Amino acid sequence: MRAKRRRNSRILELHKQGVSRSDIAARHHVTNGRVAQIVAATSTVDARRAELEAQYGKRPNIARLSDETPLDVLILAGSETHGWAMRILALSSGRRAIRTLGELRHMNDGELRARRGVGAGLFSEMRALCPYARLENAEPTPEKVRREPIARPSALLSRGL
């Protein structure tokens, strides 16, 4: 992972110096499209990181931040998880977005693990930073009710019912 990080840093530096994408791609044995992806993804993350650092500092204490704090502040947590910042940005946007730390804190483990892109590693790191905290006025989760299977109409007819 560190080798990719170093490679991506070199790609970004060359891009900032004005070296063409095709030259960068040839030097690093990747495609022009991959160079474009690295530049686009990194510039988005860098811009958001700068905004967050201005507001919360370089390494904020996540546990002390309020429930209204945007989820993407987790970018500043300095995780070693591959693609950490992009994963956090993906979780904090879209149709089923987790927008705040409070939403994450009050989301039970099953709901979090069911999210697309949340595997065991990302789950454990997110919970280490932001443990589950049940809402005080929340109803306890109901036990799963075991239901008997419904008989099919054809089965009822064959029994003369």
Backbone as CSV, one residue per row, in Angstrom:
resi,resn,N_x,N_y,N_z,CA_x,CA_y,CA_z,C_x,C_y,C_z
1,MET,0.804,-1.183,0.000,0.000,0.000,0.000,0.863,1.269,0.000
2,ARG,1.918,1.216,0.771,2.786,2.395,0.830,3.435,2.665,-0.512
3,ALA,3.746,1.590,-1.256,4.353,1.772,-2.577,3.369,2.491,-3.500
4,LYS,2.092,2.122,-3.435,1.080,2.795,-4.259,0.926,4.249,-3.840
5,ARG,0.969,4.474,-2.543,0.855,5.849,-2.052,2.004,6.704,-2.571
6,ARG,3.206,6.147,-2.523,4.367,6.891,-3.031,4.228,7.120,-4.531
7,ARG,3.809,6.080,-5.250,3.620,6.214,-6.691,2.591,7.296,-6.990
8,ASN,1.462,7.261,-6.286,0.410,8.245,-6.519,0.885,9.655,-6.191
9,SER,1.696,9.781,-5.149,2.262,11.092,-4.808,3.151,11.608,-5.929
10,ARG,3.964,10.706,-6.487,4.834,11.112,-7.603,4.000,11.499,-8.820
11,ILE,2.940,10.746,-9.079,2.051,11.060,-10.201,1.434,12.446,-10.011
12,LEU,0.969,12.722,-8.804,0.360,14.028,-8.534,1.363,15.161,-8.663
13,GLU,2.566,14.920,-8.183,3.611,15.944,-8.282,3.930,16.243,-9.742
14,LEU,4.084,15.196,-10.554,4.354,15.402,-11.978,3.191,16.130,-12.653
15,HIS,1.976,15.775,-12.265,0.807,16.444,-12.834,0.823,17.935,-12.494
16,LYS,1.158,18.266,-11.246,1.226,19.673,-10.827,2.320,20.431,-11.578
17,GLN,3.379,19.712,-11.962,4.471,20.336,-12.707,4.119,20.523,-14.178
18,GLY,2.983,19.975,-14.604,2.544,20.158,-15.990,2.977,19.060,-16.943
19,VAL,3.488,17.955,-16.418,3.879,16.826,-17.278,2.602,16.208,-17.837
20,SER,2.625,15.817,-19.103,1.421,15.273,-19.742,1.023,13.931,-19.123
21,ARG,-0.278,13.630,-19.207,-0.773,12.363,-18.658,-0.121,11.169,-19.325
22,SER,0.079,11.240,-20.613,0.680,10.091,-21.307,2.123,9.862,-20.856
23,ASP,2.874,10.942,-20.615,4.240,10.794,-20.107,4.237,10.213,-18.692
24,ILE,3.322,10.702,-17.866,3.216,10.185,-16.490,2.851,8.708,-16.525
25,ALA,1.888,8.359,-17.367,1.446,6.965,-17.481,2.594,6.064,-17.924
26,ALA,3.365,6.512,-18.893,4.490,5.715,-19.392,5.557,5.521,-18.315
27,ARG,5.836,6.563,-17.553,6.851,6.470,-16.494,6.447,5.494,-15.391
28,HIS,5.152,5.430,-15.098,4.685,4.632,-13.959,3.965,3.346,-14.363
29,HIS,3.993,3.049,-15.665,3.418,1.804,-16.185,1.931,1.653,-15.823
30,VAL,1.196,2.743,-15.993,-0.255,2.725,-15.812,-0.882,3.357,-17.055
31,THR,-2.188,3.279,-17.161,-2.866,3.868,-18.315,-3.128,5.356,-18.085
32,ASN,-3.413,6.068,-19.176,-3.779,7.484,-19.065,-5.025,7.636,-18.192
33,GLY,-5.950,6.712,-18.352,-7.179,6.752,-17.569,-6.914,6.614,-16.081
34,ARG,-5.964,5.752,-15.722,-5.640,5.577,-14.300,-5.009,6.845,-13.732
35,VAL,-4.168,7.494,-14.516,-3.577,8.759,-14.078,-4.689,9.772,-13.817
36,ALA,-5.661,9.839,-14.731,-6.787,10.768,-14.570,-7.583,10.447,-13.306
37,GLN,-7.800,9.156,-13.036,-8.529,8.749,-11.825,-7.794,9.184,-10.562
38,ILE,-6.490,8.945,-10.544,-5.679,9.295,-9.368,-5.729,10.801,-9.130
39,VAL,-5.578,11.567,-10.184,-5.592,13.027,-10.056,-6.966,13.506,-9.591
40,ALA,-8.029,12.999,-10.198,-9.388,13.438,-9.843,-9.733,13.066,-8.406
41,ALA,-9.480,11.831,-8.036,-9.823,11.365,-6.690,-9.023,12.113,-5.635
42,THR,-7.771,12.286,-5.874,-6.912,12.917,-4.883,-7.222,14.402,-4.738
43,SER,-7.527,15.070,-5.839,-7.824,16.497,-5.729,-9.126,16.722,-4.975
44,THR,-10.123,15.843,-5.144,-11.375,15.948,-4.395,-11.119,15.746,-2.910
45,VAL,-10.375,14.704,-2.576,-10.073,14.405,-1.179,-9.232,15.527,-0.571
46,ASP,-8.239,16.016,-1.296,-7.376,17.075,-0.778,-8.166,18.348,-0.488
47,ALA,-9.088,18.680,-1.367,-9.895,19.882,-1.164,-10.770,19.733,0.077
48,ARG,-11.410,18.578,0.227,-12.271,18.362,1.396,-11.440,18.304,2.679
49,ARG,-10.269,17.659,2.609,-9.388,17.579,3.780,-8.979,18.984,4.235
50,ALA,-8.656,19.863,3.308,-8.260,21.229,3.654,-9.400,21.956,4.365
51,GLU,-10.631,21.796,3.871,-11.794,22.414,4.519,-11.952,21.897,5.947
52,LEU,-11.864,20.584,6.109,-12.051,19.974,7.423,-10.941,20.369,8.391
53,GLU,-9.696,20.403,7.920,-8.574,20.793,8.777,-8.726,22.229,9.254
54,ALA,-9.237,23.095,8.388,-9.440,24.493,8.775,-10.462,24.593,9.907
55,GLN,-11.458,23.725,9.882,-12.514,23.781,10.887,-12.207,22.978,12.149
56,TYR,-11.589,21.775,12.002,-11.420,20.870,13.137,-9.972,20.615,13.546
57,GLY,-9.003,21.097,12.782,-7.598,20.830,13.072,-7.128,19.570,12.353
58,LYS,-5.808,19.315,12.402,-5.239,18.182,11.659,-5.656,16.817,12.191
59,ARG,-5.684,16.634,13.486,-6.037,15.353,14.108,-7.053,15.578,15.227
60,PRO,-8.324,15.804,14.875,-9.315,16.043,15.933,-9.600,14.778,16.729
61,ASN,-10.015,14.958,17.973,-10.422,13.840,18.815,-11.866,13.516,18.438
62,ILE,-12.054,12.467,17.650,-13.364,12.115,17.101,-14.387,11.888,18.219
63,ALA,-13.970,11.268,19.299,-14.895,10.960,20.398,-15.476,12.224,21.025
64,ARG,-14.758,13.318,20.976,-15.224,14.562,21.592,-16.050,15.435,20.655
65,LEU,-16.117,15.064,19.381,-16.886,15.866,18.438,-18.375,15.589,18.592
66,SER,-19.188,16.587,18.320,-20.637,16.464,18.514,-21.268,15.549,17.466
67,ASP,-22.488,15.130,17.751,-23.236,14.276,16.827,-23.525,14.983,15.505
68,GLU,-23.522,16.304,15.496,-23.833,17.058,14.274,-22.623,17.214,13.349
69,THR,-21.467,16.764,13.779,-20.242,16.865,12.978,-20.387,16.008,11.724
70,PRO,-20.007,16.541,10.558,-20.123,15.744,9.325,-19.244,14.483,9.387
71,LEU,-19.752,13.414,8.818,-19.046,12.130,8.837,-17.670,12.230,8.204
72,ASP,-17.530,13.062,7.171,-16.240,13.081,6.488,-15.097,13.620,7.336
73,VAL,-15.363,14.074,8.567,-14.275,14.441,9.462,-13.410,13.210,9.763
74,LEU,-13.961,12.017,9.553,-13.180,10.794,9.765,-11.993,10.694,8.807
75,ILE,-12.018,11.474,7.736,-10.868,11.521,6.825,-9.616,11.929,7.598
76,LEU,-9.790,12.782,8.601,-8.656,13.306,9.364,-8.136,12.326,10.406
77,ALA,-8.779,11.184,10.535,-8.385,10.212,11.560,-7.050,9.545,11.258
78,GLY,-6.561,9.665,10.049,-5.244,9.126,9.725,-5.198,7.615,9.652
79,SER,-6.219,7.011,9.130,-6.286,5.562,9.040,-5.293,5.019,8.014
80,GLU,-4.836,3.800,8.254,-3.968,3.112,7.298,-4.778,2.243,6.340
81,THR,-6.098,2.218,6.507,-6.959,1.415,5.635,-6.849,1.934,4.208
82,HIS,-6.682,1.013,3.270,-6.548,1.380,1.858,-7.784,2.139,1.391
83,GLY,-7.598,3.292,0.799,-8.703,4.072,0.263,-9.614,4.665,1.321
84,TRP,-9.101,4.846,2.538,-9.905,5.323,3.667,-10.712,6.577,3.318
85,ALA,-10.067,7.596,2.826,-10.753,8.862,2.562,-11.855,8.686,1.520
86,MET,-11.571,7.957,0.469,-12.577,7.747,-0.574,-13.752,6.927,-0.037
87,ARG,-13.489,5.973,0.831,-14.568,5.168,1.412,-15.454,6.024,2.304
88,ILE,-14.838,6.897,3.080,-15.608,7.782,3.959,-16.445,8.737,3.119
89,LEU,-15.855,9.308,2.081,-16.613,10.204,1.207,-17.768,9.466,0.534
90,ALA,-17.551,8.221,0.152,-18.622,7.437,-0.474,-19.759,7.176,0.516
91,LEU,-19.434,6.870,1.765,-20.468,6.629,2.776,-21.227,7.905,3.132
92,SER,-20.576,9.056,3.012,-21.208,10.309,3.418,-21.976,10.988,2.289
93,SER,-22.067,10.329,1.151,-22.837,10.898,0.044,-23.674,9.795,-0.593
94,GLY,-24.558,10.180,-1.451,-25.393,9.196,-2.133,-26.758,9.040,-1.503
95,ARG,-27.487,8.049,-1.987,-28.880,7.864,-1.584,-29.029,7.454,-0.124
96,ARG,-28.202,6.561,0.360,-28.290,6.085,1.751,-27.133,6.633,2.577
97,ALA,-26.868,7.904,2.412,-25.698,8.532,3.037,-25.782,8.540,4.558
98,ILE,-24.623,8.393,5.169,-24.466,8.621,6.602,-23.845,10.012,6.669
99,ARG,-24.603,10.995,7.060,-24.154,12.378,6.949,-23.407,12.908,8.176
100,THR,-23.698,12.379,9.353,-23.083,12.927,10.566,-22.502,11.815,11.441
101,LEU,-21.650,12.215,12.376,-21.107,11.256,13.334,-22.236,10.684,14.185
102,GLY,-23.238,11.497,14.488,-24.381,11.027,15.270,-25.119,9.894,14.577
103,GLU,-25.325,10.021,13.266,-25.978,8.944,12.517,-25.161,7.667,12.605
104,LEU,-23.845,7.794,12.516,-22.971,6.624,12.621,-23.008,6.043,14.029
105,ARG,-22.930,6.899,15.029,-22.928,6.436,16.419,-24.218,5.702,16.781
106,HIS,-25.337,6.144,16.232,-26.632,5.584,16.601,-27.114,4.506,15.625
107,MET,-26.278,4.141,14.685,-26.591,3.077,13.730,-26.078,1.770,14.320
108,ASN,-26.956,0.786,14.444,-26.482,-0.465,15.050,-25.508,-1.175,14.116
109,ASP,-24.776,-2.106,14.666,-23.722,-2.789,13.915,-24.250,-3.495,12.678
110,GLY,-25.422,-4.116,12.783,-26.003,-4.811,11.636,-26.294,-3.867,10.488
111,GLU,-26.829,-2.697,10.803,-27.128,-1.699,9.765,-25.846,-1.215,9.101
112,LEU,-24.820,-0.978,9.906,-23.556,-0.490,9.357,-22.900,-1.548,8.475
113,ARG,-22.879,-2.780,8.940,-22.242,-3.849,8.155,-22.996,-4.133,6.868
114,ALA,-24.302,-3.818,6.841,-25.106,-4.062,5.651,-24.856,-3.015,4.561
115,ARG,-24.167,-1.950,4.899,-23.888,-0.906,3.917,-22.925,-1.407,2.865
116,ARG,-23.170,-1.004,1.654,-22.298,-1.374,0.547,-20.908,-0.787,0.785
117,GLY,-19.896,-1.608,0.640,-18.522,-1.153,0.797,-17.984,-1.230,2.215
118,VAL,-18.827,-1.636,3.168,-18.365,-1.742,4.556,-18.053,-3.202,4.846
119,GLY,-16.778,-3.538,4.781,-16.341,-4.890,5.106,-15.865,-4.941,6.545
120,ALA,-15.300,-6.040,6.921,-14.870,-6.253,8.302,-13.824,-5.226,8.745
121,GLY,-12.856,-4.938,7.887,-11.795,-3.998,8.251,-12.309,-2.578,8.433
122,LEU,-13.069,-2.100,7.470,-13.619,-0.750,7.556,-14.571,-0.644,8.739
123,PHE,-15.391,-1.670,8.928,-16.330,-1.693,10.055,-15.590,-1.562,11.386
124,SER,-14.562,-2.394,11.591,-13.863,-2.372,12.882,-13.145,-1.044,13.116
125,GLU,-12.586,-0.468,12.068,-11.904,0.814,12.236,-12.902,1.937,12.524
126,MET,-14.040,1.919,11.834,-15.051,2.946,12.078,-15.613,2.838,13.499
127,ARG,-15.838,1.606,13.954,-16.361,1.427,15.313,-15.319,1.777,16.373
128,ALA,-14.048,1.576,16.072,-13.002,1.972,17.021,-12.987,3.495,17.186
129,LEU,-13.209,4.198,16.090,-13.230,5.657,16.136,-14.553,6.202,16.654
130,CYS,-15.622,5.501,16.337,-16.965,6.008,16.603,-17.848,4.860,17.096
131,PRO,-17.743,4.492,18.379,-18.497,3.343,18.891,-20.007,3.564,18.850
132,TYR,-20.737,2.461,18.819,-22.201,2.501,18.820,-22.692,3.099,20.129
133,ALA,-23.662,3.983,20.025,-24.282,4.593,21.205,-25.785,4.617,20.959
134,ARG,-26.501,3.746,21.647,-27.950,3.685,21.455,-28.584,4.989,21.922
135,LEU,-29.526,5.489,21.149,-30.247,6.693,21.540,-30.990,6.431,22.835
136,GLU,-30.989,7.404,23.734,-31.629,7.216,25.041,-33.129,6.992,24.925
137,ASN,-33.784,7.684,24.004,-35.230,7.552,23.888,-35.657,6.549,22.814
138,ALA,-34.701,5.774,22.315,-35.010,4.812,21.247,-35.655,3.555,21.814
139,GLU,-36.541,3.012,21.027,-37.174,1.742,21.389,-36.134,0.639,21.233
140,PRO,-36.145,-0.355,22.112,-35.218,-1.477,21.905,-35.585,-2.209,20.618
141,THR,-34.582,-2.753,19.974,-34.836,-3.468,18.735,-35.653,-4.714,19.034
142,PRO,-36.756,-4.908,18.288,-37.604,-6.071,18.554,-36.887,-7.366,18.201
143,GLU,-37.208,-8.394,18.955,-36.656,-9.712,18.655,-37.249,-10.178,17.337
144,LYS,-36.512,-10.975,16.617,-37.037,-11.512,15.376,-38.156,-12.488,15.688
145,VAL,-39.282,-12.276,15.052,-40.426,-13.149,15.270,-40.364,-14.267,14.246
146,ARG,-40.475,-15.472,14.732,-40.458,-16.604,13.820,-41.864,-16.815,13.307
147,ARG,-41.997,-16.805,12.012,-43.310,-16.952,11.403,-43.411,-18.311,10.738
148,GLU,-44.602,-18.867,10.847,-44.874,-20.144,10.193,-45.045,-19.889,8.706
149,PRO,-44.599,-20.805,7.869,-44.772,-20.597,6.439,-46.260,-20.628,6.078
150,ILE,-46.615,-19.824,5.106,-48.002,-19.766,4.658,-48.224,-20.882,3.642
151,ALA,-49.332,-21.612,3.834,-49.647,-22.704,2.915,-50.081,-22.128,1.578
152,ARG,-49.683,-22.762,0.529,-50.053,-22.310,-0.809,-51.488,-22.717,-1.100
153,PRO,-52.198,-21.899,-1.877,-53.593,-22.228,-2.196,-53.750,-23.627,-2.813
154,SER,-52.789,-24.045,-3.653,-52.892,-25.353,-4.281,-52.826,-26.470,-3.230
155,ALA,-52.041,-26.267,-2.196,-51.946,-27.263,-1.129,-53.247,-27.340,-0.350
156,LEU,-53.913,-26.212,-0.152,-55.182,-26.194,0.558,-56.267,-26.894,-0.249
157,LEU,-56.270,-26.658,-1.555,-57.267,-27.282,-2.417,-57.106,-28.792,-2.452
158,SER,-55.861,-29.269,-2.481,-55.637,-30.721,-2.531,-56.058,-31.393,-1.240
159,ARG,-56.121,-30.628,-0.151,-56.564,-31.188,1.116,-58.072,-31.053,1.290
160,GLY,-58.721,-30.419,0.323,-60.161,-30.256,0.391,-60.581,-29.099,1.273
161,LEU,-59.691,-28.139,1.496,-60.046,-26.982,2.339,-60.505,-25.819,1.528
